[in-house]
Amino acid sequence: MGDVKGGPAFTHLSFDDYRVLRANLIGHEKASTQDRIIPYTVFIDPQLGRVGLTEREARAQGRPIRVAKLPMSDVVRAIETAETRGFMKAVVDAGSGQILGCAVLGSEGGEIMTMIQVAMLGKLTYTDMADAVFTHPLLAEGLNTLFGMFDA
């Protein structure tokens, strides 16, 4: 059913459309697609994972934003694995610190982006991510550095 409604043609999005339809038609619930956070990953080398607003989209909406960009060459695990191509980029609301979006072009970019998507779903701020304790040495540990850049 999700394939016929239009919008991005992602399997994960189509399955979520099915979940919403099933909940409403069979479960008699009030499920909705409104305000869902849609991620995507392009399986190139290195991967590109993206979720939420881009810097350009946020600026076009007139939002007060802050942007941080971290080269993968500054991520310890990327250095250890010799996969230093790419970057992580985060867009946050300048007032509230809410994470509005991110892009990760790098080794396992989709996996790293998914951590930020979960943070967005939980309404964590950039400070929460900067101060979180992530296992060393994982690529996700680079999120401490990325989000810490807002206070540098």
matplotlib code that plots the C-alpha trace (Angstrom):
import matplotlib.pyplot as plt

x = [0.0, 2.8, 4.1, 1.0, 0.8, 3.7, 6.7, 10.2, 10.3, 11.9, 11.1, 11.3, 8.9, 6.5, 6.5, 5.8, 2.9, 1.6, 1.9, -0.1, -2.8, -3.0, -3.3, -6.1, -8.1, -7.6, -6.5, -9.0, -6.2, -5.3, -1.9, -0.5, 2.4, 2.5, 5.8, 7.6, 11.4, 12.4, 16.0, 17.7, 21.0, 22.7, 24.8, 27.8, 31.4, 31.5, 27.9, 25.7, 23.2, 20.8, 17.9, 15.9, 16.5, 19.5, 21.2, 19.7, 16.2, 16.5, 17.7, 14.9, 12.4, 14.0, 15.1, 17.9, 20.4, 23.9, 25.9, 28.8, 30.9, 33.5, 35.8, 36.0, 39.8, 39.1, 37.2, 39.5, 37.9, 38.0, 41.7, 42.3, 40.5, 42.0, 38.5, 38.9, 37.0, 33.9, 32.4, 29.6, 27.4, 24.8, 22.1, 20.6, 18.2, 20.2, 17.8, 16.7, 19.7, 17.3, 18.8, 17.1, 19.1, 22.3, 24.3, 27.1, 29.2, 31.6, 32.2, 28.9, 27.3, 23.8, 24.5, 25.9, 23.0, 20.5, 22.0, 21.2, 17.7, 17.1, 18.3, 15.9, 13.0, 13.9, 14.1, 17.7, 19.7, 23.2, 24.4, 23.0, 24.9, 28.1, 28.0, 26.9, 29.4, 29.9, 32.1, 35.7, 36.8, 33.6, 32.6, 29.8, 32.3, 32.8, 29.4, 30.8, 33.3, 30.7, 28.2, 30.9, 31.9, 28.8, 30.4, 33.9]
y = [0.0, 2.4, 2.1, 3.7, 6.8, 8.6, 10.2, 8.6, 5.0, 3.3, -0.2, 1.0, 3.8, 1.5, -0.9, 2.0, 3.1, -0.5, -0.3, 2.9, 1.5, -1.8, 0.0, 2.2, -0.3, -3.5, -2.2, 0.7, 3.0, 6.5, 6.0, 8.7, 9.4, 13.0, 14.1, 10.9, 11.1, 9.5, 8.3, 7.1, 5.6, 5.5, 2.4, 3.9, 3.7, 5.3, 5.2, 8.3, 8.3, 11.3, 12.2, 15.3, 18.7, 19.7, 23.0, 24.4, 23.3, 24.7, 28.1, 28.1, 27.7, 30.7, 28.7, 30.0, 27.1, 26.1, 23.7, 21.5, 19.4, 16.9, 15.2, 11.4, 11.9, 13.2, 10.0, 7.6, 4.4, 5.8, 6.4, 2.9, 1.2, 3.5, 4.6, 8.4, 9.5, 11.7, 13.7, 14.0, 17.1, 18.1, 20.8, 22.0, 24.6, 27.6, 28.3, 24.9, 22.8, 20.2, 18.1, 19.0, 16.8, 15.2, 13.7, 11.1, 10.4, 7.7, 4.2, 2.8, 6.2, 4.8, 3.1, 6.3, 8.4, 5.9, 6.8, 10.4, 9.5, 7.7, 10.8, 12.9, 10.5, 10.9, 14.7, 14.7, 17.9, 18.3, 18.6, 15.2, 13.7, 15.6, 14.4, 10.8, 8.0, 6.0, 2.9, 3.5, 3.0, 2.9, 5.2, 6.4, 7.9, 10.5, 11.9, 13.2, 15.2, 16.3, 17.6, 18.9, 21.3, 23.4, 24.4, 24.8]
z = [0.0, 0.8, -2.8, -4.2, -2.0, -3.5, -1.8, -1.4, -2.7, 0.3, 1.5, 5.1, 4.4, 2.6, 5.5, 7.9, 5.7, 6.0, 9.8, 9.9, 7.6, 9.5, 12.9, 11.6, 9.6, 11.7, 15.1, 15.1, 16.3, 15.3, 13.8, 11.5, 9.2, 10.4, 11.9, 11.3, 10.8, 7.6, 7.2, 4.1, 3.2, -0.2, -0.4, -2.2, -1.0, 1.5, 2.6, 2.8, 5.6, 6.0, 8.2, 9.0, 7.6, 5.6, 6.3, 3.1, 4.0, 7.5, 6.2, 3.6, 6.5, 8.2, 11.2, 13.5, 13.2, 14.0, 11.9, 12.8, 10.4, 11.3, 8.8, 9.2, 9.4, 13.0, 14.1, 15.9, 14.6, 11.0, 11.5, 12.9, 10.0, 7.4, 6.3, 6.7, 3.6, 4.2, 7.1, 9.6, 9.6, 12.1, 12.0, 15.3, 16.4, 17.7, 20.5, 21.9, 20.8, 19.3, 16.6, 13.3, 10.9, 9.9, 7.1, 7.4, 4.4, 5.6, 6.6, 8.0, 7.4, 7.6, 10.9, 12.5, 11.1, 12.7, 16.1, 15.4, 14.2, 17.5, 19.3, 17.3, 18.1, 21.8, 21.4, 22.7, 22.3, 20.9, 24.5, 25.3, 22.4, 23.2, 26.8, 26.1, 26.8, 23.6, 23.5, 22.4, 19.7, 17.6, 14.7, 16.9, 19.3, 16.7, 17.6, 20.9, 18.9, 16.3, 18.8, 21.1, 18.3, 19.1, 22.4, 21.2]

ax = plt.figure().add_subplot(projection="3d")
ax.plot(x, y, z, "-o")
ax.set_aspect("equal")
plt.show()
